[in-house]
């Protein structure tokens, strides 16, 4: 069985500098046949942060648009525009390029460390991660239902341990309210660089978020007649955190309409602090088999 370790993930996010403000990143297939959106999002964040000279500034928000499907066979080149270097905030724009075309663009803002007023929503009361089954274990239990060509890839060890509060049968789900709770953390230590923790959270935030839009419809992206793809993605980082310690990821979809679904999410530390918020809209298109004939 293949393995995908946290060391592999950190290497994936360690971009190669090509020229001032230009970086190159490699790809990793997670079974979708195209570049995983969370990978491009995280790599773009790393590229933007590499151009910020102040050590005390970390990302507080990013807003990205997925423009074209990413090609797994060639690297992605990231161009960073240094839009503003202010006294408290630094603003960057990143464009990801393949085959001469923009496949993704992102605006990111970095803020120096400050203190101020503080309040937050209350963390949901859920069981602790110990004793919960990992999502990977559930997928492995259904390995015989995965196409043979994808079986090794989808059942390989992963760098992020995800433990849903309520496990979902990925091939025969029951209708449910469009909200999910899952504990997540990396399988291994990430060190103390805040950028590693922010980039890995960005990577992980794209996994399962759009899936919340399918819960009321007894659907998953394993359905052969369903096409799903992220259109945009936003993250707000509220507080310092470690993603090699358990975080509760709460995702909810308030609406789906017009072949698009919208979902938002919250990351809570085990101590109950709201550390990051995310939002995403994506295509959820049911193919009309009659029209395809």
N, C-alpha and C positions, 0 to 999 in steps of 0.2 A: 504494500500500500504506500502511496506517495505521502509526503509530509510537507506542510507549509508552516514554518515556525515563525515565532515573533522576530527572530534574527533575520529571516527572509523578508519579513514585512519592513523592518527598519532599513534593510539594504535597498528595498524597492523604493523607499522614500528618500534615499540619499542620492540626490541628483548630481549629475556630472556638469560642472561649469564649462561652457563652450566659449563664452566671451562675456564682457561686462553686460549684466542684465539678461543673459541667455543661458538656459539650462536644458539638459536632456535627461529624460527619465525612461526607464525600461517598463515592461508590462508583465502582468501575471494573469493568466486565465483562471477564472473561478467557476467556469462552466457555462457562461452565457454566450460564448462565441464572439464576444466583443469586449472592449475594455470596460471594466467595472467603473461606474461613475465615481464611486468613492475613492478609487485610486487617483483619478485625474484631479478631483477636488483636493485631496491631501497633498499631492505633488505640487499643485499650483500654490497652495498655502506655504509649502516649504520654499518654493522659488521666491515668492513675495518676501518672506521673512529673511531670506539670505541677503536682501538688498537694504535691510533696515540696520543702521549702524548702532543705534542705541540699545544697550543690553537690557534696559529695564522696560522695554516695550514689548508687549505680547499682543497677539491678535485678539480683538474684542468682537469683530464681526466680519463675515464674508458673505458675498452674494454672487452666485455663479449661474450661468446658463449653459446647458448642454446643447450644442448646435448640430453636430454630426456624429454618427456612430464611430467609435474609435477602432482602429485597425490593430489587432494584437501582434501583427507580424513585424511592425516597425516601431522604433522609439517615438516618444512624444517630445517635441521641442517647446519650451516655455519662454515666451518673451515677456519681460517685466517692464512696465512703464512706471517711472517714479513720479507720481502725480504731485505729491506734496510731502514736505518734511516740516511739520509745524512744531510748536513748543510742547504740545501735549499729545498730538496725534500725527500719525504717518499714514499716508494713503497710497495704495499701489493698485495697478491694473495688470492683470495677467492674461495673456492669450496663449492657448495651447494649439500647436500646429502639427498637422500630418498631411503629407501629399500636397503641401502648399496651401492648405485650407485651414481655417480656424475650426476646430472641433469643440472648443469650450472657451468661454471667457469668464473672468471673475474680477470683482472689485473687493479689496480687503483693506481693513483699517486696523491700525495698531495704536495702542494707548499706553502711556507711561503709567506706572503704578501710582494710584492715588487712593485716599480714603474718602468716605462720604456717607450719605444716608443709606440705609439698608433695610429691605424687607423682601419677602418671597412667598410663593405659594407653598402649601404644606405637602410634604411627600406622602404619597399613598401608603396605606398600611398593608403590606404584603409579606408573605413568608420570606425568610432569609434564603440566600442561595444554597447553603449547605443542605443536601438532601434532595434538591431539585435535579431533574434529568436535563442534561445538556441537549441542545438542539441537534448537535452532531450525532449523539447516541440515537435519537429518534429517527434521523435520516438513515443511519446504518441499519436500524431495525427494518426499514423498508427498502433496503438495497436491491432486493430482487425486482422491485418495480421501477428502478431507474434504468434507462437505456444503457446497454452494455458499454457503449462508447464513452459515456459520461460517469460510469459507476465509480471508477477509481478516483476521478477528479472530485466528485461530490462527496465522497466518503473519506477523503484524506484528512489527516490531522490538520488543525487550523490554528492560526496565531491568536484568535480571539475566542474565548469560551462564552457562549451565550446560553443562558438558562431561563427559558420562559416560565412564567408563573403557571400558565395553563398551556400545556403542550398542544400543538396543532398537528393533526395528520396531514402531511404535505400533499397527499394524493387523494384524500377523501374527507375534506373538512366539513364540519357542521356549521350552519349559519350562526353568527355570533355578532355581538355589538362591535363596532369598529374601533376597538381600543385594545392595546396589548401592553403587557408589562413583562420585562425580561431583565435579569441581571447580566451584566457583561464585564469582562476584564480580559487583559491579555494573558496568554499562557506563558508567563515568564516576566522577569524584571525589565523595565524600560529605561532605567537610569533616571537621572535628575534633570535632564534638559526639558524645560516646559514645551518646547516646540515638538518634541517626540510625542508627548501626551496629547497636545492639541491636534497634531496631524493624524494620529491614530484614531482619536475620537471622530475627526472629520471622515476618515475612511469608514469607520464602523457605523456612523450615523446614516449612511446611505443603504445599509443592509437591513431590509425588512420594513423600512419606513413606508414605502409605497404599498407594501403588502397589506397595511392596515385598511386600505381602501377596498380590499377584496373580501374582508371578513363577513359582511352581511350577505354576500352573494354566493357563499360556499365555493369560492374560487381560490386557486393559487396560480403562480406563474409557471407551474409545471403543466397546466392545462394546454394542450397543443393548439387550441383555437384562440388562445388569449395572447395578446402582444402587450408588453409593458415596457416603458422606457422613461427615465427621468427627464424632465424638461428644465427645471431649475432647482436650486438648492440654496438655502441660507442657514447660517449658523451664527449664534450670538454666544460668546464665552463670557460668563458672569463672574466666575471666581477661579482661582487656581485649583487644580485637581490632579489626581493620578489615575490613569486608566489601567494601570497594573494592580489596582485595588478595585473592589466591586463597585460598580455604578448601576443604579436602576434606570433603565431606559423605558420611558412611558411614551407610547405613540398612539395617536388618535386621528381618525379621519372624519371631519365634520360634514364633508360633502364629496360626492362624485357626480359628474354631469358632463354631457357633451363629449364623451370618450376621454375625459380627463378626471383624475382623482387628486384631491388635496389632502395632505396629512401634516401634522405637526408633532413635535416630540419634546420631551424634557429629560435631562440627565440629572439624577440626584446622587450625591455621595451616600455612602452607607450611614453617615451621621445625619442625613436629612437635608444637607445643603443643596440648593438648586445651582448647579455649576454651569450648565449650558442648555440652550434651547435651539431647536431646529425647525425648519419648515420646508416643504417640497410639494411641487405639483408634477404630475407625470401623465403620460398617455396610458390608458387602460382600454385597449380596443379589442372587441370581440370580432373575430373574422367571420364574415358571412360565407359559409361554405358553398351556398348555392350560387353566389356571385362569382366565386372562384372557378366554378365549373365551366 
